[in-house]
Amino acid sequence: MDIFASEDEDSHESAPVVGPNGAFTVTTESAAQAGALNCRAVVFLEAQLGMVLRKGSQGEATVASVERGSAASREGVVPGDVILGVNACRTSDFSQILWLLRHVERPMHLLLHVPQ
């Protein structure tokens, strides 16, 4: 399994990734609407992403760690990044992000907020 998710740092629930195509159009306006002036889109072709997610204090899907040499690592995903959406679905809700990661086909587009 390539993505793990947890409500807290101590327990990890596996979340395999599979499954509709879509893409983000990132504009200054859409980024501002998402509350993220510092965001970027990454595309994954691989089934295995190689990152651990955790539920943030406001229910957001936050990257807790990234496996060295993984697809996520090669795309520049780092701990602290917050997933704002998968393909055409914009949300940072932890449960919704996990569902999307399990069901979205490749290529998969992630919109990330990169904290400064």
C-alpha positions as CSV (number, residue, x, y, z in Angstrom):
1,M,0.0,0.0,0.0
2,D,1.3,3.4,-0.9
3,I,-0.8,5.9,1.1
4,F,-1.4,5.6,4.8
5,A,-3.8,7.8,6.7
6,S,-4.4,8.4,10.4
7,E,-6.5,10.5,12.7
8,D,-3.4,10.8,14.9
9,E,0.3,10.2,14.5
10,D,0.3,6.8,16.2
11,S,-2.2,4.7,14.1
12,H,-2.1,4.2,10.4
13,E,-4.9,2.9,8.2
14,S,-3.9,1.8,4.7
15,A,-5.6,3.4,1.7
16,P,-4.8,1.9,-1.7
17,V,-5.1,4.2,-4.7
18,V,-6.9,3.3,-7.9
19,G,-9.6,4.7,-10.3
20,P,-12.1,9.2,-13.4
21,N,-9.7,11.4,-15.1
22,G,-9.7,15.2,-14.6
23,A,-7.4,18.1,-14.2
24,F,-7.1,21.3,-12.3
25,T,-6.8,24.7,-13.9
26,V,-5.0,26.7,-11.3
27,T,-5.4,30.4,-11.6
28,T,-4.7,33.2,-9.1
29,E,-8.5,33.5,-8.6
30,S,-9.1,29.8,-8.0
31,A,-6.1,29.6,-5.6
32,A,-7.4,32.6,-3.7
33,Q,-10.9,31.1,-3.6
34,A,-9.4,27.9,-2.1
35,G,-7.7,30.1,0.5
36,A,-4.3,29.1,-0.8
37,L,-2.2,31.8,-2.5
38,N,0.8,29.4,-2.4
39,C,-0.5,26.3,-4.2
40,R,0.6,24.1,-7.1
41,A,-0.6,21.2,-9.1
42,V,1.2,17.9,-9.4
43,V,0.4,14.9,-11.7
44,F,0.9,11.3,-10.8
45,L,0.9,8.4,-13.4
46,E,2.0,5.8,-10.9
47,A,-0.3,3.7,-8.8
48,Q,1.9,4.0,-5.7
49,L,2.4,7.5,-4.4
50,G,4.6,6.8,-1.4
51,M,3.3,9.3,1.2
52,V,1.6,9.2,4.6
53,L,-1.3,11.5,5.3
54,R,-2.7,12.7,8.6
55,K,-5.8,14.5,9.6
56,G,-4.9,18.1,10.5
57,S,-6.4,20.1,13.3
58,Q,-9.1,21.5,11.1
59,G,-9.9,18.2,9.3
60,E,-7.6,18.8,6.4
61,A,-5.5,16.1,4.6
62,T,-1.9,16.9,5.5
63,V,1.2,15.1,4.2
64,A,2.9,13.7,7.3
65,S,5.8,12.0,5.5
66,V,7.1,11.1,2.0
67,E,9.0,7.9,1.2
68,R,12.4,8.6,-0.3
69,G,12.5,7.9,-4.1
70,S,8.7,7.6,-4.3
71,A,6.5,9.3,-6.9
72,A,5.5,11.9,-4.3
73,S,9.1,12.6,-3.6
74,R,10.0,13.0,-7.3
75,E,7.1,15.5,-7.6
76,G,8.4,17.6,-4.8
77,V,5.7,16.7,-2.2
78,V,6.9,17.4,1.3
79,P,5.6,17.0,4.8
80,G,3.3,19.8,5.7
81,D,1.7,20.1,2.2
82,V,-2.1,20.1,2.4
83,I,-4.1,18.4,-0.4
84,L,-6.7,20.8,-1.6
85,G,-8.2,18.6,-4.3
86,V,-7.9,15.5,-6.5
87,N,-8.6,15.9,-10.2
88,A,-11.6,18.3,-10.7
89,C,-12.8,17.9,-7.1
90,R,-11.6,20.7,-4.8
91,T,-11.7,19.7,-1.1
92,S,-9.2,19.5,1.7
93,D,-11.5,17.3,3.9
94,F,-9.5,14.3,5.1
95,S,-12.2,11.7,4.5
96,Q,-13.1,13.0,1.1
97,I,-9.5,13.1,0.0
98,L,-9.0,9.5,1.1
99,W,-12.0,8.4,-0.8
100,L,-10.8,10.2,-3.9
101,L,-7.3,8.8,-3.7
102,R,-8.8,5.3,-3.5
103,H,-11.0,5.7,-6.6
104,V,-9.3,8.1,-9.1
105,E,-7.7,6.6,-12.2
106,R,-4.3,7.7,-13.5
107,P,-3.2,10.3,-14.4
108,M,-4.2,11.8,-11.1
109,H,-3.9,15.5,-10.5
110,L,-3.4,16.8,-6.9
111,L,-3.7,20.4,-5.9
112,L,-1.5,21.2,-3.0
113,H,-1.2,24.1,-0.6
114,V,2.4,24.6,0.2
115,P,2.7,26.3,3.6
116,Q,5.4,29.1,3.8
